[in-house]
Amino acid sequence: MTYAFFPGCSLAHTASAYADSIGAVAERLGLDLAEIEDWNCCGATEYSAIELLPAYALVARNLALVNGDLSQVVAPCSLCYVNLRRTQQALRERETLRAQVDDALAAGGLSYQPGHLSVRHLLDVVVNDVGLGTIASNIVRPLYGLRIAPYYGCLTVRPAKGFDDPEQPESLDRLLRALGAEVVDFPLKADCCGGHMTQISADVAYGLLRRLLQNATDRGADLVVTVCPMCQLNLDAYQDRVNRHCGTDFHLPVLFFTQAVGLALGLSPEALGLGKEIVPAQQVLRAKWSTEPSPAPEQPRRPHRRRRDPTLPMPEARSVRHG
């Protein structure tokens, strides 16, 4: 199947490693992603907080540009995914808004009828359409020895009736296990990284990031793997500032999930954009990535129960008379 692909602005700049790895992995797995021609920014979070109608019209323009032969739009950015999906739903449910957006689109020679497109996150497509079986059959070097914290962020699984549980998602966990990695128990995997709070309040932003990094470190993670460009940027690029601000000493590499997939598929680090991250991952990969699976954790022994000694006297049951 061919999917309409909405890359979003981050992939051309701060998340260029994500773009590299998506292209390399899609080619290896036969995933056909047709980039929407002349797409525009989704407006991120700020625009919808300022002017709602232009914000919806801005996103609706991207939906209107989708090739009419395609029925599914895929976004690798969690915020883009939410904005596209939210706009689709709003236009379907709010008649007045739909009419206003129609007028705005008509000024550019476009039109859009909501409902015929399905908006999906790339993680959803990789796990549920490509499938873990197909991915497993293409693995060249499993991610043995790597303890990975799966980080979804607060947006990826939060839209109503999404593709995963909003509080305890499992799709990325299952994917990483299929790749051979040891997935650590990461209770904060769907918590917020602060988003653009780094530009508004350092105390709040660094506090949120420290909490995530500390939790992953306490759980013994070698890497954090995420599905969102903003989450990757915050946890990676601001890690040094968190250390200075909070007096911590984190050195935890943060990669995109497509980079983890690509490594297991045997693709070169260069093709996957490895080395573009701020906290380098190569040292961890050299030290921890093994050719053999980790030994199964030892099962806790059940407490020994002393067998009943048949020679010991047993109390006799006595009948009780009433009345």
KEGURO-677427 format. One record per residue (C-alpha): residue number from 1; y negated, x, z. Coordinates in Angstrom, 3 decimals, m for minus. Layout:
BEGIN
rolum seq=NUM&y=Y&x=X&z=Z
...
***
This chain:
BEGIN
rolum seq=1&y=0.000&x=0.000&z=0.000
rolum seq=2&y=m3.549&x=1.093&z=m0.739
rolum seq=3&y=m6.123&x=0.638&z=2.013
rolum seq=4&y=m9.902&x=0.523&z=1.715
rolum seq=5&y=m11.109&x=3.470&z=3.784
rolum seq=6&y=m14.351&x=3.435&z=5.766
rolum seq=7&y=m14.776&x=7.025&z=7.033
rolum seq=8&y=m17.983&x=6.583&z=9.035
rolum seq=9&y=m20.750&x=9.111&z=9.482
rolum seq=10&y=m19.076&x=11.409&z=12.030
rolum seq=11&y=m16.377&x=12.588&z=9.635
rolum seq=12&y=m18.947&x=14.321&z=7.455
rolum seq=13&y=m20.429&x=16.266&z=10.360
rolum seq=14&y=m19.278&x=16.544&z=13.991
rolum seq=15&y=m15.776&x=15.250&z=13.211
rolum seq=16&y=m15.156&x=17.140&z=9.983
rolum seq=17&y=m11.845&x=18.380&z=11.442
rolum seq=18&y=m10.798&x=14.745&z=11.678
rolum seq=19&y=m11.614&x=14.294&z=7.984
rolum seq=20&y=m9.644&x=17.433&z=7.081
rolum seq=21&y=m6.571&x=16.360&z=9.018
rolum seq=22&y=m6.682&x=12.757&z=7.797
rolum seq=23&y=m6.687&x=13.923&z=4.181
rolum seq=24&y=m3.870&x=16.414&z=4.731
rolum seq=25&y=m1.663&x=14.018&z=6.715
rolum seq=26&y=m2.273&x=11.072&z=4.383
rolum seq=27&y=m1.191&x=13.159&z=1.400
rolum seq=28&y=1.965&x=14.351&z=3.157
rolum seq=29&y=2.938&x=10.832&z=4.289
rolum seq=30&y=1.981&x=9.064&z=1.060
rolum seq=31&y=m0.755&x=7.049&z=2.762
rolum seq=32&y=m3.206&x=5.828&z=0.083
rolum seq=33&y=m6.743&x=5.642&z=1.506
rolum seq=34&y=m9.353&x=4.591&z=m1.072
rolum seq=35&y=m12.814&x=5.434&z=0.254
rolum seq=36&y=m15.326&x=2.585&z=m0.099
rolum seq=37&y=m17.939&x=3.593&z=m2.655
rolum seq=38&y=m21.560&x=3.791&z=m1.499
rolum seq=39&y=m20.706&x=2.854&z=2.102
rolum seq=40&y=m23.435&x=3.051&z=4.733
rolum seq=41&y=m23.609&x=3.742&z=8.481
rolum seq=42&y=m22.197&x=0.988&z=10.703
rolum seq=43&y=m25.181&x=1.264&z=13.046
rolum seq=44&y=m23.173&x=2.613&z=15.991
rolum seq=45&y=m24.075&x=0.926&z=19.289
rolum seq=46&y=m27.851&x=1.231&z=19.220
rolum seq=47&y=m28.761&x=m0.898&z=16.216
rolum seq=48&y=m27.010&x=m4.062&z=17.404
rolum seq=49&y=m28.904&x=m3.761&z=20.690
rolum seq=50&y=m32.250&x=m3.779&z=18.860
rolum seq=51&y=m31.986&x=m6.269&z=15.978
rolum seq=52&y=m28.843&x=m8.324&z=15.683
rolum seq=53&y=m29.245&x=m9.820&z=12.216
rolum seq=54&y=m29.983&x=m6.522&z=10.408
rolum seq=55&y=m27.134&x=m4.934&z=12.360
rolum seq=56&y=m24.642&x=m7.531&z=11.133
rolum seq=57&y=m26.013&x=m7.349&z=7.588
rolum seq=58&y=m25.696&x=m3.551&z=7.629
rolum seq=59&y=m22.003&x=m3.754&z=8.534
rolum seq=60&y=m21.329&x=m6.719&z=6.246
rolum seq=61&y=m22.577&x=m4.686&z=3.289
rolum seq=62&y=m19.626&x=m2.316&z=3.754
rolum seq=63&y=m17.193&x=m5.216&z=3.776
rolum seq=64&y=m18.823&x=m6.622&z=0.648
rolum seq=65&y=m18.324&x=m3.278&z=m1.135
rolum seq=66&y=m14.545&x=m3.323&z=m0.677
rolum seq=67&y=m12.600&x=m3.463&z=m3.919
rolum seq=68&y=m11.567&x=m7.076&z=m4.462
rolum seq=69&y=m7.954&x=m6.050&z=m5.049
rolum seq=70&y=m7.644&x=m4.667&z=m1.511
rolum seq=71&y=m7.003&x=m6.739&z=1.584
rolum seq=72&y=m7.164&x=m4.187&z=4.400
rolum seq=73&y=m9.950&x=m1.920&z=5.619
rolum seq=74&y=m9.069&x=1.124&z=7.720
rolum seq=75&y=m11.506&x=2.946&z=10.001
rolum seq=76&y=m10.626&x=6.187&z=11.827
rolum seq=77&y=m13.672&x=5.902&z=14.093
rolum seq=78&y=m13.245&x=3.535&z=17.022
rolum seq=79&y=m16.874&x=2.408&z=16.984
rolum seq=80&y=m16.795&x=1.755&z=13.238
rolum seq=81&y=m13.573&x=m0.188&z=13.733
rolum seq=82&y=m15.151&x=m2.351&z=16.431
rolum seq=83&y=m18.321&x=m2.990&z=14.424
rolum seq=84&y=m16.438&x=m3.940&z=11.260
rolum seq=85&y=m14.072&x=m6.188&z=13.170
rolum seq=86&y=m16.781&x=m7.797&z=15.283
rolum seq=87&y=m18.916&x=m8.526&z=12.217
rolum seq=88&y=m15.981&x=m10.063&z=10.388
rolum seq=89&y=m15.299&x=m12.356&z=13.340
rolum seq=90&y=m18.951&x=m13.275&z=13.884
rolum seq=91&y=m19.450&x=m14.224&z=10.237
rolum seq=92&y=m16.309&x=m16.324&z=10.313
rolum seq=93&y=m17.298&x=m18.228&z=13.452
rolum seq=94&y=m21.111&x=m18.526&z=13.238
rolum seq=95&y=m22.311&x=m20.531&z=10.271
rolum seq=96&y=m26.047&x=m19.885&z=10.716
rolum seq=97&y=m25.527&x=m16.151&z=11.019
rolum seq=98&y=m23.287&x=m16.173&z=7.944
rolum seq=99&y=m26.001&x=m17.894&z=5.901
rolum seq=100&y=m28.617&x=m15.373&z=7.031
rolum seq=101&y=m26.368&x=m12.425&z=6.238
rolum seq=102&y=m25.565&x=m13.976&z=2.834
rolum seq=103&y=m29.293&x=m14.015&z=2.028
rolum seq=104&y=m29.617&x=m10.363&z=3.047
rolum seq=105&y=m26.631&x=m9.325&z=0.935
rolum seq=106&y=m27.839&x=m11.344&z=m2.042
rolum seq=107&y=m31.034&x=m9.259&z=m2.091
rolum seq=108&y=m28.808&x=m6.305&z=m2.949
rolum seq=109&y=m26.681&x=m8.222&z=m5.433
rolum seq=110&y=m23.744&x=m8.555&z=m3.043
rolum seq=111&y=m21.836&x=m11.345&z=m1.350
rolum seq=112&y=m19.046&x=m11.538&z=1.176
rolum seq=113&y=m16.701&x=m14.299&z=2.272
rolum seq=114&y=m15.313&x=m13.445&z=5.730
rolum seq=115&y=m11.656&x=m13.811&z=6.451
rolum seq=116&y=m9.889&x=m12.281&z=3.462
rolum seq=117&y=m10.045&x=m8.723&z=4.807
rolum seq=118&y=m8.073&x=m7.309&z=7.706
rolum seq=119&y=m9.921&x=m4.573&z=9.643
rolum seq=120&y=m7.643&x=m1.993&z=11.262
rolum seq=121&y=m7.824&x=1.304&z=13.109
rolum seq=122&y=m6.127&x=4.295&z=11.518
rolum seq=123&y=m3.882&x=4.736&z=14.561
rolum seq=124&y=m2.556&x=1.206&z=14.052
rolum seq=125&y=m1.752&x=1.906&z=10.394
rolum seq=126&y=m0.050&x=5.238&z=11.092
rolum seq=127&y=2.120&x=3.896&z=13.907
rolum seq=128&y=2.908&x=0.409&z=12.605
rolum seq=129&y=2.763&x=0.703&z=8.792
rolum seq=130&y=3.788&x=4.278&z=8.053
rolum seq=131&y=6.074&x=4.000&z=11.064
rolum seq=132&y=7.422&x=6.415&z=13.637
rolum seq=133&y=10.735&x=6.667&z=11.788
rolum seq=134&y=9.072&x=7.882&z=8.598
rolum seq=135&y=6.951&x=10.343&z=10.527
rolum seq=136&y=9.960&x=11.653&z=12.475
rolum seq=137&y=11.901&x=12.202&z=9.246
rolum seq=138&y=9.079&x=14.430&z=7.960
rolum seq=139&y=8.693&x=16.590&z=11.060
rolum seq=140&y=9.101&x=20.296&z=10.377
rolum seq=141&y=8.134&x=21.721&z=13.749
rolum seq=142&y=8.181&x=19.312&z=16.701
rolum seq=143&y=5.519&x=19.725&z=19.351
rolum seq=144&y=8.022&x=20.969&z=21.915
rolum seq=145&y=6.580&x=22.477&z=25.063
rolum seq=146&y=3.160&x=20.834&z=24.728
rolum seq=147&y=2.061&x=18.530&z=27.524
rolum seq=148&y=m0.453&x=16.143&z=25.991
rolum seq=149&y=m2.754&x=13.565&z=27.567
rolum seq=150&y=m3.214&x=10.637&z=25.122
rolum seq=151&y=m6.812&x=9.418&z=25.161
rolum seq=152&y=m7.708&x=6.130&z=23.453
rolum seq=153&y=m11.216&x=5.722&z=24.856
rolum seq=154&y=m12.698&x=2.381&z=25.813
rolum seq=155&y=m13.204&x=0.873&z=22.333
rolum seq=156&y=m10.044&x=1.452&z=20.311
rolum seq=157&y=m7.869&x=m1.079&z=22.114
rolum seq=158&y=m10.527&x=m3.352&z=23.582
rolum seq=159&y=m11.337&x=m5.889&z=20.811
rolum seq=160&y=m9.725&x=m9.246&z=21.565
rolum seq=161&y=m6.255&x=m9.611&z=20.082
rolum seq=162&y=m6.143&x=m5.991&z=18.982
rolum seq=163&y=m3.088&x=m3.929&z=18.065
rolum seq=164&y=m2.314&x=m2.596&z=21.564
rolum seq=165&y=m2.594&x=m3.506&z=25.215
rolum seq=166&y=m6.271&x=m3.172&z=26.276
rolum seq=167&y=m5.479&x=m1.720&z=29.711
rolum seq=168&y=m2.177&x=0.115&z=29.232
rolum seq=169&y=m1.957&x=1.041&z=25.529
rolum seq=170&y=1.191&x=2.773&z=24.293
rolum seq=171&y=0.865&x=3.333&z=20.535
rolum seq=172&y=m0.529&x=6.879&z=20.785
rolum seq=173&y=1.942&x=7.682&z=23.577
rolum seq=174&y=4.854&x=6.619&z=21.364
rolum seq=175&y=3.512&x=8.596&z=18.415
rolum seq=176&y=3.151&x=11.788&z=20.439
rolum seq=177&y=6.656&x=11.421&z=21.847
rolum seq=178&y=7.988&x=10.965&z=18.313
rolum seq=179&y=6.288&x=14.259&z=17.447
rolum seq=180&y=8.250&x=15.993&z=20.217
rolum seq=181&y=5.409&x=16.382&z=22.723
rolum seq=182&y=5.698&x=15.671&z=26.418
rolum seq=183&y=3.243&x=12.858&z=27.119
rolum seq=184&y=1.719&x=13.131&z=30.563
rolum seq=185&y=0.990&x=10.085&z=32.657
rolum seq=186&y=m2.765&x=9.720&z=32.087
rolum seq=187&y=m4.097&x=6.703&z=34.025
rolum seq=188&y=m7.619&x=7.037&z=32.566
rolum seq=189&y=m6.479&x=6.965&z=28.927
rolum seq=190&y=m8.483&x=3.813&z=28.133
rolum seq=191&y=m11.562&x=4.610&z=30.258
rolum seq=192&y=m15.018&x=5.339&z=28.837
rolum seq=193&y=m16.211&x=8.864&z=28.008
rolum seq=194&y=m19.853&x=7.799&z=28.326
rolum seq=195&y=m20.597&x=7.425&z=24.616
rolum seq=196&y=m24.227&x=8.313&z=23.947
rolum seq=197&y=m24.950&x=8.535&z=27.664
rolum seq=198&y=m25.165&x=12.320&z=27.211
rolum seq=199&y=m28.550&x=11.675&z=25.591
rolum seq=200&y=m29.739&x=9.297&z=28.321
rolum seq=201&y=m28.467&x=10.415&z=31.724
rolum seq=202&y=m26.745&x=13.751&z=32.224
rolum seq=203&y=m25.643&x=12.857&z=35.760
rolum seq=204&y=m23.820&x=9.729&z=34.587
rolum seq=205&y=m22.400&x=11.294&z=31.418
rolum seq=206&y=m21.114&x=14.480&z=33.017
rolum seq=207&y=m19.692&x=12.513&z=35.922
rolum seq=208&y=m17.641&x=10.336&z=33.563
rolum seq=209&y=m16.457&x=13.341&z=31.564
rolum seq=210&y=m15.555&x=15.324&z=34.682
rolum seq=211&y=m13.441&x=12.408&z=35.885
rolum seq=212&y=m11.459&x=12.336&z=32.631
rolum seq=213&y=m11.026&x=16.100&z=32.402
rolum seq=214&y=m10.038&x=16.358&z=36.058
rolum seq=215&y=m7.446&x=13.613&z=35.730
rolum seq=216&y=m5.878&x=15.210&z=32.639
rolum seq=217&y=m5.867&x=18.627&z=34.344
rolum seq=218&y=m4.361&x=17.247&z=37.540
rolum seq=219&y=m1.568&x=15.709&z=35.456
rolum seq=220&y=m0.759&x=19.100&z=33.964
rolum seq=221&y=m1.995&x=18.455&z=30.417
rolum seq=222&y=m2.261&x=21.394&z=28.016
rolum seq=223&y=m4.253&x=19.329&z=25.507
rolum seq=224&y=m6.055&x=16.036&z=25.195
rolum seq=225&y=m5.417&x=14.167&z=21.942
rolum seq=226&y=m7.801&x=11.375&z=20.989
rolum seq=227&y=m8.377&x=8.834&z=18.220
rolum seq=228&y=m12.186&x=8.606&z=18.399
rolum seq=229&y=m14.827&x=11.042&z=17.075
rolum seq=230&y=m17.295&x=10.250&z=19.868
rolum seq=231&y=m14.645&x=10.802&z=22.541
rolum seq=232&y=m13.612&x=14.104&z=20.989
rolum seq=233&y=m17.229&x=15.252&z=20.713
rolum seq=234&y=m18.074&x=14.425&z=24.312
rolum seq=235&y=m14.959&x=15.906&z=25.890
rolum seq=236&y=m15.052&x=19.018&z=23.715
rolum seq=237&y=m18.691&x=19.897&z=23.055
rolum seq=238&y=m19.965&x=18.965&z=26.530
rolum seq=239&y=m17.126&x=20.521&z=28.513
rolum seq=240&y=m19.116&x=23.670&z=29.235
rolum seq=241&y=m22.094&x=21.627&z=30.436
rolum seq=242&y=m19.790&x=19.602&z=32.669
rolum seq=243&y=m18.537&x=22.859&z=34.170
rolum seq=244&y=m22.057&x=24.075&z=34.878
rolum seq=245&y=m23.267&x=20.716&z=36.140
rolum seq=246&y=m20.252&x=19.902&z=38.329
rolum seq=247&y=m19.136&x=23.400&z=39.330
rolum seq=248&y=m15.795&x=22.976&z=37.572
rolum seq=249&y=m13.851&x=25.346&z=35.342
rolum seq=250&y=m12.223&x=23.222&z=32.648
rolum seq=251&y=m10.866&x=24.847&z=29.474
rolum seq=252&y=m8.979&x=21.894&z=28.008
rolum seq=253&y=m8.752&x=21.674&z=24.192
rolum seq=254&y=m9.370&x=18.230&z=22.687
rolum seq=255&y=m7.817&x=17.474&z=19.289
rolum seq=256&y=m7.600&x=14.465&z=16.984
rolum seq=257&y=m4.302&x=12.634&z=16.754
rolum seq=258&y=m4.039&x=13.428&z=13.044
rolum seq=259&y=m4.199&x=17.139&z=13.865
rolum seq=260&y=m1.230&x=16.712&z=16.205
rolum seq=261&y=0.671&x=14.829&z=13.497
rolum seq=262&y=m0.183&x=17.477&z=10.918
rolum seq=263&y=1.016&x=20.333&z=13.112
rolum seq=264&y=4.378&x=18.618&z=13.596
rolum seq=265&y=4.607&x=18.025&z=9.842
rolum seq=266&y=4.272&x=21.760&z=9.261
rolum seq=267&y=0.763&x=21.704&z=7.785
rolum seq=268&y=m1.367&x=24.803&z=8.261
rolum seq=269&y=m3.945&x=24.883&z=11.069
rolum seq=270&y=m6.644&x=25.606&z=8.487
rolum seq=271&y=m5.777&x=22.499&z=6.471
rolum seq=272&y=m6.044&x=20.435&z=9.656
rolum seq=273&y=m9.440&x=21.770&z=10.704
rolum seq=274&y=m8.063&x=23.715&z=13.686
rolum seq=275&y=m10.688&x=26.165&z=14.866
rolum seq=276&y=m13.606&x=23.762&z=14.465
rolum seq=277&y=m13.228&x=22.548&z=18.058
rolum seq=278&y=m15.514&x=24.085&z=20.711
rolum seq=279&y=m12.787&x=24.693&z=23.296
rolum seq=280&y=m10.238&x=26.612&z=21.179
rolum seq=281&y=m6.745&x=25.194&z=20.907
rolum seq=282&y=m5.017&x=28.176&z=19.303
rolum seq=283&y=m4.468&x=30.036&z=22.581
rolum seq=284&y=m2.744&x=27.021&z=24.135
rolum seq=285&y=m0.663&x=26.472&z=21.002
rolum seq=286&y=0.497&x=30.095&z=20.976
rolum seq=287&y=1.334&x=30.055&z=24.674
rolum seq=288&y=2.932&x=26.627&z=25.079
rolum seq=289&y=4.221&x=25.416&z=21.700
rolum seq=290&y=7.953&x=26.079&z=21.736
rolum seq=291&y=10.796&x=25.958&z=19.245
rolum seq=292&y=13.015&x=24.304&z=21.833
rolum seq=293&y=12.578&x=20.982&z=23.619
rolum seq=294&y=11.562&x=21.077&z=27.250
rolum seq=295&y=14.454&x=20.591&z=29.652
rolum seq=296&y=14.799&x=17.053&z=30.888
rolum seq=297&y=13.153&x=16.618&z=34.274
rolum seq=298&y=15.662&x=16.757&z=37.082
rolum seq=299&y=16.481&x=13.302&z=38.365
rolum seq=300&y=15.797&x=12.847&z=42.064
rolum seq=301&y=18.976&x=12.683&z=44.056
rolum seq=302&y=19.776&x=9.489&z=45.851
rolum seq=303&y=20.015&x=9.882&z=49.612
rolum seq=304&y=23.580&x=10.475&z=50.710
rolum seq=305&y=25.162&x=7.461&z=52.318
rolum seq=306&y=27.859&x=8.129&z=54.872
rolum seq=307&y=31.002&x=6.244&z=54.084
rolum seq=308&y=32.180&x=3.789&z=56.664
rolum seq=309&y=34.881&x=5.256&z=58.867
rolum seq=310&y=37.681&x=2.688&z=59.025
rolum seq=311&y=38.755&x=4.055&z=62.421
rolum seq=312&y=35.500&x=3.025&z=64.069
rolum seq=313&y=35.642&x=m0.249&z=65.951
rolum seq=314&y=33.969&x=m3.169&z=64.187
rolum seq=315&y=32.355&x=m6.065&z=65.986
rolum seq=316&y=34.422&x=m9.219&z=65.946
rolum seq=317&y=32.919&x=m12.378&z=64.525
rolum seq=318&y=32.967&x=m15.106&z=67.123
rolum seq=319&y=32.642&x=m18.786&z=66.464
rolum seq=320&y=29.759&x=m20.548&z=68.141
rolum seq=321&y=30.281&x=m23.995&z=69.505
rolum seq=322&y=27.413&x=m26.485&z=69.456
rolum seq=323&y=26.973&x=m29.384&z=71.825
***
